[in-house]
Amino acid sequence: MTHGHGDHPASDELTRFWESRYGEEGQVWSGKPNDVLVSVAADLPPGRALDLGCGEGGDAIWLALRGWEVTGVDVSTAALARAADAARRAGVPEGRIRWEAADLATRSDGDTYDLVTAFFLHSPVEIPRSTILQRAARRVAPGGRLLVVTHAAAPSWSDAHDHHGYRFLSPDEEVAALDLDPEAWDVVVSELRRRDTTGPDGRPATLDDGVVLARRRAVAD
């Protein structure tokens, strides 16, 4: 696994928040791949993938173990250190994943990818989310796919005041915000998926996820 850096440093506030989140807590996420990723990518031929906001690397590792060449990007170096360690423990071949510390708002990337993913790209520190996702779409190669999975609503256990007026977008609103050229893209999935979970108090709870999958048409389409 190799490491790289973005062209521009992240904002101090954004960096401090996420370095604190990953640096001061134990493992934050389960380490398992997102269920939607598994359903979408399990039958795809391996290619080049870009995972935005990769965190501790569960999705990137899953892809790499299936033959993908993956670039995992996150603003937190603490998260990337955990991801690299997890990849080694999982037996990911050397060089299969490139971990990159970068602010997605300013990151510059001229490469193209067969799969670009963004899972739960939300931040208590404000980021230009729509702009980031629009730029991500431009990194999808002809015939490739863009997969965006979001929080479509606050958790069932949370108070509305916990989110300081944050407005969660519906899947169709996410598609509109992506501003994809209809002549070049097919929206394959735009839907709300509810899943059962356990709340902080140990009681059954629900989460609403927005799932958007779009495919850039191949030149011959």
C-alpha positions as CSV (number, residue, x, y, z in Angstrom):
1,M,0.0,0.0,0.0
2,T,1.3,3.4,-0.9
3,H,0.6,6.8,0.5
4,G,0.1,10.2,-1.2
5,H,-1.0,13.7,-0.5
6,G,-3.5,16.0,-2.2
7,D,-2.5,19.2,-3.9
8,H,-4.0,21.4,-1.2
9,P,-4.1,21.1,2.6
10,A,-7.5,20.7,4.2
11,S,-9.0,23.5,6.3
12,D,-7.7,23.5,9.8
13,E,-11.2,23.1,11.3
14,L,-12.0,20.1,9.1
15,T,-8.7,18.5,9.8
16,R,-8.9,19.0,13.5
17,F,-12.4,17.5,13.7
18,W,-11.7,14.3,11.8
19,E,-8.2,13.8,13.3
20,S,-9.8,14.1,16.7
21,R,-12.6,11.7,15.7
22,Y,-10.2,9.0,14.5
23,G,-7.3,9.7,16.8
24,E,-9.0,9.8,20.1
25,E,-11.5,7.0,19.7
26,G,-11.2,3.3,19.2
27,Q,-12.2,1.8,15.8
28,V,-15.1,4.0,14.6
29,W,-16.6,1.7,11.9
30,S,-17.2,-2.0,11.6
31,G,-14.6,-2.7,9.0
32,K,-17.2,-4.5,6.8
33,P,-18.0,-3.2,3.3
34,N,-21.2,-1.3,2.7
35,D,-24.0,-3.7,1.7
36,V,-24.8,-1.5,-1.3
37,L,-21.2,-1.7,-2.5
38,V,-21.3,-5.5,-2.3
39,S,-24.6,-5.7,-4.2
40,V,-23.3,-3.3,-7.0
41,A,-19.7,-4.4,-7.4
42,A,-19.7,-8.1,-6.6
43,D,-20.3,-9.0,-10.3
44,L,-18.3,-6.2,-11.9
45,P,-15.0,-7.0,-13.5
46,P,-12.2,-5.5,-11.5
47,G,-10.8,-2.2,-12.6
48,R,-9.7,1.1,-11.1
49,A,-11.7,2.5,-8.1
50,L,-11.8,5.8,-6.2
51,D,-13.2,5.8,-2.7
52,L,-13.9,9.3,-1.4
53,G,-13.9,9.7,2.4
54,C,-12.6,6.2,2.8
55,G,-12.2,6.4,6.6
56,E,-10.8,3.2,8.1
57,G,-10.8,1.6,4.6
58,G,-13.4,-1.2,4.8
59,D,-14.8,-0.6,1.4
60,A,-11.5,0.0,-0.3
61,I,-10.1,-3.2,1.2
62,W,-13.1,-5.2,0.1
63,L,-12.6,-4.0,-3.5
64,A,-8.8,-4.5,-3.4
65,L,-9.3,-8.1,-2.3
66,R,-11.4,-8.7,-5.4
67,G,-8.7,-7.4,-7.7
68,W,-9.5,-3.7,-8.0
69,E,-6.8,-1.1,-8.0
70,V,-8.1,1.4,-5.4
71,T,-7.3,4.9,-4.4
72,G,-8.7,5.7,-1.0
73,V,-8.9,9.4,0.0
74,D,-9.6,10.9,3.4
75,V,-8.8,14.1,5.2
76,S,-7.7,12.3,8.3
77,T,-4.2,10.8,8.4
78,A,-5.2,8.9,11.6
79,A,-8.0,7.2,9.6
80,L,-5.6,6.3,6.8
81,A,-3.1,4.9,9.2
82,R,-5.8,2.6,10.5
83,A,-6.9,1.7,7.0
84,A,-3.4,0.8,5.9
85,D,-3.0,-1.4,9.0
86,A,-6.3,-3.1,8.3
87,A,-5.3,-3.7,4.7
88,R,-2.1,-5.4,5.8
89,R,-3.9,-7.6,8.2
90,A,-6.4,-8.5,5.6
91,G,-3.7,-9.6,3.2
92,V,-4.2,-7.0,0.5
93,P,-1.3,-7.3,-2.0
94,E,1.3,-4.5,-1.8
95,G,0.4,-1.7,-4.2
96,R,-3.2,-2.6,-4.7
97,I,-4.4,0.3,-2.6
98,R,-3.1,3.9,-2.6
99,W,-4.1,5.9,0.5
100,E,-4.2,9.6,0.0
101,A,-4.6,12.4,2.6
102,A,-6.5,15.2,0.9
103,D,-9.3,17.7,1.3
104,L,-11.9,16.6,-1.2
105,A,-13.0,20.2,-1.7
106,T,-9.7,21.1,-3.3
107,R,-8.2,17.8,-4.4
108,S,-7.2,17.7,-8.1
109,D,-7.2,14.4,-9.9
110,G,-6.8,14.0,-13.7
111,D,-7.2,10.2,-13.6
112,T,-10.4,8.3,-14.5
113,Y,-11.9,5.3,-12.7
114,D,-14.3,2.5,-13.5
115,L,-16.0,3.0,-10.1
116,V,-16.2,6.1,-7.9
117,T,-17.8,5.7,-4.5
118,A,-18.9,8.1,-1.8
119,F,-20.5,6.6,1.3
120,F,-22.1,8.9,3.9
121,L,-20.1,11.9,2.8
122,H,-21.5,14.1,5.5
123,S,-19.5,16.2,7.9
124,P,-20.4,18.3,11.1
125,V,-17.8,20.7,9.7
126,E,-19.4,22.1,6.5
127,I,-18.0,21.0,3.2
128,P,-19.0,21.9,-0.4
129,R,-20.6,18.4,-0.7
130,S,-22.5,18.9,-4.1
131,T,-19.3,20.4,-5.7
132,I,-17.3,17.4,-4.4
133,L,-19.7,14.9,-5.9
134,Q,-20.0,16.8,-9.2
135,R,-16.2,16.7,-9.5
136,A,-16.2,13.0,-8.6
137,A,-18.6,12.3,-11.4
138,R,-16.1,13.8,-13.8
139,R,-13.6,11.2,-12.7
140,V,-15.8,8.3,-14.0
141,A,-14.5,6.6,-17.1
142,P,-16.8,5.8,-20.0
143,G,-18.8,2.7,-19.1
144,G,-17.9,3.3,-15.4
145,R,-20.2,3.9,-12.4
146,L,-20.7,6.5,-9.7
147,L,-22.2,5.1,-6.4
148,V,-23.3,7.6,-3.8
149,V,-24.9,6.3,-0.5
150,T,-26.1,9.0,1.9
151,H,-28.0,9.6,5.1
152,A,-31.5,10.5,3.7
153,A,-32.8,11.4,7.2
154,A,-31.6,11.7,10.8
155,P,-31.4,8.5,12.8
156,S,-34.8,7.5,14.4
157,W,-33.3,8.1,17.8
158,S,-31.9,11.5,17.3
159,D,-33.4,14.9,18.1
160,A,-33.9,17.3,15.3
161,H,-31.8,19.9,17.2
162,D,-28.8,17.6,17.0
163,H,-28.3,18.4,13.4
164,H,-28.4,22.2,13.5
165,G,-30.8,22.6,10.7
166,Y,-28.9,20.2,8.3
167,R,-31.1,19.3,5.4
168,F,-30.9,15.7,4.2
169,L,-31.5,15.3,0.5
170,S,-33.8,12.7,-1.0
171,P,-32.2,10.3,-3.6
172,D,-33.9,12.3,-6.4
173,E,-32.5,15.5,-5.0
174,E,-29.1,14.0,-4.9
175,V,-29.4,13.1,-8.5
176,A,-30.5,16.7,-9.3
177,A,-27.5,18.1,-7.3
178,L,-25.1,15.9,-9.3
179,D,-26.2,17.7,-12.5
180,L,-25.4,14.8,-14.7
181,D,-25.6,15.3,-18.5
182,P,-28.6,13.1,-19.5
183,E,-26.9,12.5,-22.9
184,A,-23.9,11.0,-21.2
185,W,-25.3,9.3,-18.1
186,D,-28.0,6.7,-17.1
187,V,-29.3,6.8,-13.6
188,V,-29.6,3.1,-12.7
189,V,-30.8,3.5,-9.1
190,S,-32.3,6.4,-7.2
191,E,-34.1,5.1,-4.2
192,L,-34.6,5.2,-0.4
193,R,-33.6,2.1,1.5
194,R,-34.5,1.7,5.2
195,R,-32.4,-0.6,7.3
196,D,-32.8,-1.9,10.9
197,T,-30.1,-1.1,13.4
198,T,-29.6,-0.7,17.1
199,G,-29.7,2.8,18.7
200,P,-27.3,4.1,21.3
201,D,-29.7,3.0,24.0
202,G,-29.7,-0.6,22.8
203,R,-33.2,-0.4,21.4
204,P,-34.2,-1.3,17.8
205,A,-34.0,1.6,15.5
206,T,-34.0,2.5,11.8
207,L,-31.8,4.4,9.4
208,D,-32.9,5.7,6.0
209,D,-30.2,5.6,3.3
210,G,-30.3,7.3,-0.1
211,V,-28.8,5.2,-2.8
212,V,-27.8,6.7,-6.2
213,L,-26.1,4.6,-8.8
214,A,-25.3,6.2,-12.2
215,R,-23.5,4.8,-15.2
216,R,-21.5,6.9,-17.7
217,R,-22.3,5.7,-21.1
218,A,-19.6,4.1,-23.1
219,V,-18.6,5.8,-26.3
220,A,-20.4,3.2,-28.3
221,D,-23.6,3.4,-26.3
